[in-house]
């Protein structure tokens, strides 16, 4: 039975062979011809003497799509479902197995977006080390939990808080007691601090003279000069610069240096702020500090200590709590500041 080609103008068949339903030309190339399905269809078309325009007219497919399909230029073709339909129609027109043509097309141009199937006969295996690591982690966590539970179980219960009975009375500082009702009975109050420990307020020189003369600086200077001349004529000296030998030591600031057990008895007190450096016999520094006004340094019994100061007149010297004078040089040995012991009095024989 001849093949109905519709609008195809030329279709030369070598012979008609009866098959199931589709007529096949004798000697026509099969779908296995060529490197891909496009070349196989092209070979079958050329065998039948058809042009791409004849195929386009018969299948209602654009001629450019027919040419792109034969050259396997998939980027120039529509979406994949339409391209598969073109392959099926093209193969059916040439009397070839349409489904076999579609199968070869899918094999020659697999769908990259489709899900990949696992290879047949390949068994999926996991790394056994992962299972060992997971099991080891579980063992470590379980051991930690068991250790914590065991510690809580074997640890002794905390003793109850020690609460004194209400009838007990606990002595507090300075004779204070805690009574039965929880009230605290305080002892005698502490004595007030010694007034000498509080430094005297600083008074600006000339402030009283300026206030007495209506705030005039010149008048204040003249008044101070006249007072100084009057005091000099009367033989009165400045008590702030006077040295009262034998005056007791009064702490007015920080106490530095040796403790009472290690003290040599020599105390250095700063009248005004100044630097004090204590050097050892080998020249090394034993101590260096900036003393504020009223700060005192207790020299230890270490032999060979030397006091190094910038302004000697700023530092007063005390021995055994009594004023002996002031430093007279920038470097003074501590041993020189200790007064010589009086010679013993020997009674005459009668």
SULZITA-V97219 format. One record per residue. N is the residue number from 1. RES is the residue in one letter. OMEGA is omega in radians with two decimals (NA if undefined). D_CENTER is the distance of its C-alpha to the mean C-alpha in whole Angstrom. Layout:
{{N/RES/OMEGA/D_CENTER} {N/RES/OMEGA/D_CENTER}}
This chain:
{{1/X/-3.11/91} {2/X/-3.14/90} {3/X/3.10/87} {4/X/-3.10/86} {5/X/3.09/84} {6/X/-3.10/85} {7/X/3.14/84} {8/X/-3.06/84} {9/X/-3.10/87} {10/X/3.06/87} {11/X/-3.07/86} {12/X/3.09/88} {13/X/3.12/88} {14/X/3.11/90} {15/X/3.09/91} {16/X/-3.14/90} {17/X/3.13/89} {18/X/3.03/89} {19/X/-3.13/86} {20/X/3.12/84} {21/X/-2.98/84} {22/X/3.09/82} {23/X/3.14/85} {24/X/3.13/83} {25/X/-3.13/85} {26/X/3.13/87} {27/X/-3.14/85} {28/X/3.11/82} {29/X/-3.13/78} {30/X/3.13/76} {31/X/-3.14/72} {32/X/-3.13/71} {33/X/3.02/73} {34/X/-3.10/70} {35/X/3.13/67} {36/X/-3.10/66} {37/X/3.14/67} {38/X/3.12/68} {39/X/3.11/70} {40/X/3.11/72} {41/X/3.12/72} {42/X/3.13/73} {43/X/3.12/76} {44/X/3.11/77} {45/X/-3.12/78} {46/X/3.09/79} {47/X/3.13/82} {48/X/3.10/83} {49/X/-3.14/83} {50/X/3.04/81} {51/X/3.10/79} {52/X/3.10/76} {53/X/3.09/77} {54/X/3.13/80} {55/X/3.14/77} {56/X/3.13/75} {57/X/-3.06/78} {58/X/-3.06/79} {59/X/-3.08/75} {60/X/3.08/74} {61/X/-3.13/71} {62/X/3.14/70} {63/X/3.12/72} {64/X/3.09/68} {65/X/3.10/67} {66/X/-3.13/70} {67/X/3.11/69} {68/X/3.12/65} {69/X/3.12/66} {70/X/3.11/68} {71/X/-3.12/66} {72/X/3.02/63} {73/X/-3.01/61} {74/X/3.13/59} {75/X/3.13/57} {76/X/-3.12/60} {77/X/3.09/61} {78/X/-3.12/60} {79/X/-3.02/58} {80/X/3.11/58} {81/X/3.11/60} {82/X/-3.13/63} {83/X/3.10/63} {84/X/3.09/64} {85/X/3.10/66} {86/X/3.13/68} {87/X/-3.12/68} {88/X/3.14/70} {89/X/-3.13/72} {90/X/-3.14/73} {91/X/3.12/74} {92/X/3.10/76} {93/X/-3.11/78} {94/X/3.12/78} {95/X/3.14/80} {96/X/3.14/77} {97/X/-3.05/75} {98/X/-3.10/72} {99/X/3.09/70} {100/X/3.09/70} {101/X/3.11/69} {102/X/3.13/66} {103/X/3.13/65} {104/X/3.10/65} {105/X/3.13/63} {106/X/3.11/60} {107/X/-3.13/60} {108/X/-3.12/61} {109/X/-3.11/58} {110/X/3.13/55} {111/X/-3.11/53} {112/X/-3.12/50} {113/X/-3.11/48} {114/X/3.14/50} {115/X/-3.13/49} {116/X/3.12/49} {117/X/3.13/51} {118/X/3.13/50} {119/X/-3.14/53} {120/X/3.09/56} {121/X/3.12/56} {122/X/-3.13/52} {123/X/-3.14/51} {124/X/-3.12/47} {125/X/3.10/45} {126/X/3.12/41} {127/X/-3.11/40} {128/X/-3.14/40} {129/X/3.12/37} {130/X/3.12/35} {131/X/3.12/37} {132/X/3.13/37} {133/X/3.14/33} {134/X/3.13/33} {135/X/3.10/36} {136/X/3.10/33} {137/X/3.11/30} {138/X/3.12/33} {139/X/3.14/34} {140/X/3.13/31} {141/X/3.12/30} {142/X/3.12/33} {143/X/3.12/33} {144/X/3.13/30} {145/X/3.13/31} {146/X/3.13/35} {147/X/3.12/33} {148/X/3.13/31} {149/X/-3.14/35} {150/X/3.13/37} {151/X/3.11/34} {152/X/-3.08/35} {153/X/-3.05/39} {154/X/-3.13/39} {155/X/-3.14/37} {156/X/3.11/40} {157/X/3.13/40} {158/X/-3.13/38} {159/X/3.12/41} {160/X/-3.14/42} {161/X/-3.12/41} {162/X/-3.13/43} {163/X/-3.14/45} {164/X/3.10/48} {165/X/-3.09/51} {166/X/-3.09/52} {167/X/-3.10/55} {168/X/3.10/53} {169/X/-3.10/52} {170/X/3.13/49} {171/X/3.06/50} {172/X/-3.06/47} {173/X/3.06/47} {174/X/2.99/50} {175/X/3.14/52} {176/X/-3.14/50} {177/X/3.05/51} {178/X/-3.07/50} {179/X/-3.13/53} {180/X/-3.10/54} {181/X/-3.14/52} {182/X/3.14/49} {183/X/-3.10/50} {184/X/3.09/49} {185/X/-3.09/52} {186/X/3.12/50} {187/X/-3.12/52} {188/X/-3.13/53} {189/X/3.11/51} {190/X/3.12/49} {191/X/3.14/51} {192/X/3.13/50} {193/X/-3.14/48} {194/X/-3.08/50} {195/X/-3.09/51} {196/X/3.13/50} {197/X/3.12/47} {198/X/-3.12/46} {199/X/3.12/46} {200/X/3.13/49} {201/X/3.14/48} {202/X/3.13/48} {203/X/-3.12/51} {204/X/3.14/51} {205/X/3.11/55} {206/X/-3.10/57} {207/X/-3.14/56} {208/X/3.13/59} {209/X/3.13/61} {210/X/3.13/60} {211/X/-3.13/60} {212/X/-3.11/64} {213/X/3.04/65} {214/X/3.09/63} {215/X/-3.14/60} {216/X/-3.13/62} {217/X/-3.14/60} {218/X/3.13/63} {219/X/3.12/65} {220/X/3.12/63} {221/X/3.12/63} {222/X/3.14/66} {223/X/3.13/66} {224/X/3.12/64} {225/X/3.14/66} {226/X/3.13/69} {227/X/3.13/68} {228/X/3.12/67} {229/X/3.14/70} {230/X/3.13/72} {231/X/3.12/70} {232/X/3.12/71} {233/X/-3.13/74} {234/X/3.13/74} {235/X/3.12/72} {236/X/3.13/69} {237/X/3.13/66} {238/X/-3.09/62} {239/X/-3.14/61} {240/X/3.13/57} {241/X/-3.12/58} {242/X/3.11/61} {243/X/3.14/60} {244/X/-3.13/61} {245/X/-3.14/62} {246/X/3.12/62} {247/X/-3.11/59} {248/X/3.11/57} {249/X/3.10/53} {250/X/3.12/51} {251/X/-3.13/48} {252/X/-3.12/46} {253/X/-3.08/42} {254/X/3.04/40} {255/X/-3.10/42} {256/X/3.03/40} {257/X/-2.99/41} {258/X/3.06/43} {259/X/-3.10/44} {260/X/-3.11/48} {261/X/-3.08/48} {262/X/-3.04/47} {263/X/3.09/49} {264/X/-3.10/51} {265/X/-3.13/53} {266/X/3.10/52} {267/X/3.08/50} {268/X/-3.13/48} {269/X/-3.11/48} {270/X/3.04/46} {271/X/3.06/49} {272/X/-3.09/46} {273/X/3.13/43} {274/X/-3.12/43} {275/X/3.10/41} {276/X/3.09/42} {277/X/3.12/42} {278/X/-3.10/43} {279/X/3.06/44} {280/X/-3.11/45} {281/X/3.14/49} {282/X/3.12/47} {283/X/3.12/45} {284/X/-3.09/42} {285/X/3.06/40} {286/X/3.12/40} {287/X/3.00/38} {288/X/-3.10/38} {289/X/2.99/37} {290/X/-3.09/38} {291/X/3.02/40} {292/X/3.14/41} {293/X/-3.13/44} {294/X/3.11/45} {295/X/-3.10/43} {296/X/3.13/45} {297/X/3.11/44} {298/X/-3.10/46} {299/X/3.12/47} {300/X/3.13/47} {301/X/3.13/50} {302/X/-3.10/48} {303/X/3.03/51} {304/X/-3.13/51} {305/X/-3.13/48} {306/X/3.10/49} {307/X/-3.11/48} {308/X/-3.11/46} {309/X/3.11/46} {310/X/3.13/47} {311/X/-3.06/49} {312/X/-3.06/51} {313/X/-3.11/53} {314/X/-3.01/50} {315/X/3.07/50} {316/X/-3.09/52} {317/X/3.08/53} {318/X/3.04/54} {319/X/-3.10/56} {320/X/3.04/56} {321/X/-3.14/55} {322/X/-3.12/58} {323/X/3.11/57} {324/X/-3.14/59} {325/X/3.13/58} {326/X/3.07/55} {327/X/-3.08/54} {328/X/-3.13/56} {329/X/-3.10/54} {330/X/3.13/51} {331/X/-3.08/51} {332/X/3.08/53} {333/X/3.12/53} {334/X/-3.13/52} {335/X/3.14/55} {336/X/-3.12/57} {337/X/3.10/56} {338/X/-3.12/58} {339/X/3.11/61} {340/X/3.14/64} {341/X/3.12/66} {342/X/3.14/69} {343/X/-3.13/72} {344/X/-3.14/74} {345/X/-3.12/77} {346/X/-3.13/80} {347/X/3.13/83} {348/X/3.11/86} {349/X/3.11/89} {350/X/NA/92}}
